[in-house]
């Protein structure tokens, strides 16, 4: 009998020879930055060697690129992979978000996990979840309905049904603190009731907040809560045979290291996420000021970052760009000589909402009010500060950088007042 606590085995797919084979709409996706993303189908030898190590009864096929992406042209490759797995006596489990292709999996997959990303839920319910406020809104019964053993779904505007594989729906939780997630539990329960089958709630790899799977539990098997530790301890066939810890960055310990280090200052979108995570759910990168070069070494040795210096010889401060060897957020790092310089850099930003940082706790320009800044960040209201600024610590192209920053704020829904 398969051992119930043995790790899952997952074959990562990406049918394209170059690039990323999916619709690229999932905000939580880490794979797009992964250097381990395969290109094209792995060899039979690599697949068979990998799956023969599994002690469970099934093998998962997942992205990478979505396994059902452009299925018309990629169907032979998917079928070949399924045949290899079935030929070794394993069942096939496929993770996908391609709702319109589910009918093609009859006889191919034994289990299907349908990812309910924002646009998939909108496609099924006519109402997009409002992650801006951290509240899940559903206006009507979803068009995903399980009845009499059949899954019914809308395809090209017509109701279709099929005798398909065992189906579950999965949803990646927003990267919120536990109190905010617990407030969403009744809405997840209602969603599961509407879907009519098992719902899997997955902890977000991008979350920097502690997660309590027991508190998030619903007390029955209709809703399954999966902490990211399960995925991090699983085995994957990417370009190499590796574990989740080797593939993807767990941002919680990284954030803890940066937030508690005495020589690190954080600023920018990451700090806005700390202050108002339900409004500022995502951050493109992590802006760091380090007073000690050992921080760069530690980020490399422990968290897999490789830094490239962007500044010229003799420039101050020194600018570095860090990319993880795992799939994770990039780091923009400034190396400075003193805590005073770090604070001056943050406290001379062009907008009030940017004059707050994090150094073992929130820090703010002494001339400003922390509660007012928190409110402005939460309401997405930025105010241009026209007084004199100390600019000698900024990049020579600071004006161009600030114009780009303004455009990004406007794109994120901020209003800017002079």
Secondary structure, 3 states (H helix, E strand, C coil): CCCCCCCCEEEEECCCCCCCCCCCCCCCCCHHHCCCCCCCCCCHHHHHHHHCCCCCCEEEEEECCCCCCCHHHHHHHHHHHHHHHHHCCCEEEEEECCHHHHHHHCCCCCEEEEECCHHHHHHHHCCCCECCCCECCCCCCCCCEEECCEEEEEECCEEEEECCCEEEEEEECCCCCHHHHHHCHHHHHHHHHHHCCCEEEECCCCCCCCCCHHHHCCCCCCEEEECHHHHHCCEEECCCEEEHHHHECCHHHHHHHHHHCCCEEEECHHHHHHHCCCCCCCCCEEEEEECCCHHHHHHHHHHCEEEEECCCCCCCCEEEEEEECCECCEEEEEECCCHHHHHHHHCCCCEHHHCEEECCCEEECCCCCHHHHHHHHHHCEEEECCCCCCCCCCCCCHHHHHHHHHHHHHHCCCEEEC
